[in-house]
Structure formats: C-alpha cells, structure tokens
Amino acid sequence: MNDYVLTDDIDELLRNAELRSELEPYLDESVSRIIMQRIPLRIENEYLAAMLAWEKAPVLPIYRWFEPELHPPLTETLDDESLTAILNKLILKLYENHIVLDFTDHLSDRELYRIICCNILPSSEKRLDDRAGSLHWDCSSRDGSDDPEIWLRYYASDEDRELWAEQSGLLPPEKQIPHHPRNMPQDPF
C-alpha cells in the first residue's frame, strides 16, 4: 500500500514538473500567484493540464468544429417545415459539440435559425477537444450587446428584476411569457 501511494506521489510530482515546463511560455505573475496556493498536487495537475489545453487550443469559427464543416442552407431558401427540421438538427449538432443555446424561447424558429447561421457558426472560439464544460450562447442579447431588456422581460426572476432595478435606477420592462417555448438540451456539466 505504501509503495503504491509513494509511486502515485512521485508520478504526480513528475507530471507537475512536466506541466509547469510546458506552461512556462504562457505564464505570467497572475497565474503564478494562483498556482502558489496550497492545493492537493493531483488537483493542481488537473488545473495545469486544463490551462495548457486552453493555451494550445486553436481559435476557429464554430462551423469548422464539425466534420464536414457545418454550412446550413440559407434561411430564405427554406419553407417553415424544412427550416424547423434543420433547426432541430442544428441544435443537436451544436449540443454534441458542447455548445448550449440559452434563452431561446422568445425567438421564432426562423429567428433562432438566423442567430445560429449568422452569429454562432461564424464566431471564432477556442476549440477544446476535451472541454470540461459547455460553451453557452446567450440568445437573449441583441447581436452581443449588453442590453438586458429581453432577458429581463422573459427570463429574469423577480429577484433578478428587483436587483437590476436597484442597481440601474430604472424600471425593468413588463414581464412576459415567451411565445416559443422549447425543450432545449441542457448543459450536462
């Protein structure tokens, strides 16, 4: 038993030295301060391995994360039934690549399809092979703006709305029920 524990400790120390060496070109003093905290070596190694994976991951348009590349038909060429069928397949393909679409129930199928085709698929993001979590895409923001109106109107809890009103000094928009409820895949992490 003691030999096994000792071997594990030595393996973890060797792995730690290897990871630190590989991370050297990417480190700055802010990262060094985090690493200096006392945490179990196994957890530190997991953290360092995740950092290294992030640093080495390529930045690619999301449509290139797929094999073959994902190029759905133009929305103008699709009738409503075809668009809905393709949209459902797109949502599942995104989910399989750990991309979760949040706050979609206020959008029609055609509007959500446009967001996927025009905003999400061409967006350049880090492509991690062993992503420990999901990339969440907030579909309530207008073209990536920080305008919280849609979120406040359809998705915010009463507590969130009150807090926003206190912080902004403004009244939130009237609360409404979204027109297009969907059963979207959720983040398994």
Secondary structure as GFF3:
##gff-version 3
##sequence-region A 1 189
A	DSSP	alpha_helix	2	23	.	.	.	ID=ss1
A	DSSP	three_ten_helix	24	26	.	.	.	ID=ss2
A	DSSP	alpha_helix	29	36	.	.	.	ID=ss3
A	DSSP	alpha_helix	41	56	.	.	.	ID=ss4
A	DSSP	beta_strand	59	61	.	.	.	ID=ss5
A	DSSP	three_ten_helix	62	65	.	.	.	ID=ss6
A	DSSP	three_ten_helix	75	77	.	.	.	ID=ss7
A	DSSP	alpha_helix	80	96	.	.	.	ID=ss8
A	DSSP	beta_strand	99	102	.	.	.	ID=ss9
A	DSSP	alpha_helix	109	115	.	.	.	ID=ss10
A	DSSP	pi_helix	116	120	.	.	.	ID=ss11
A	DSSP	beta_strand	124	126	.	.	.	ID=ss12
A	DSSP	beta_strand	135	138	.	.	.	ID=ss13
A	DSSP	alpha_helix	149	154	.	.	.	ID=ss14
A	DSSP	alpha_helix	158	168	.	.	.	ID=ss15
###
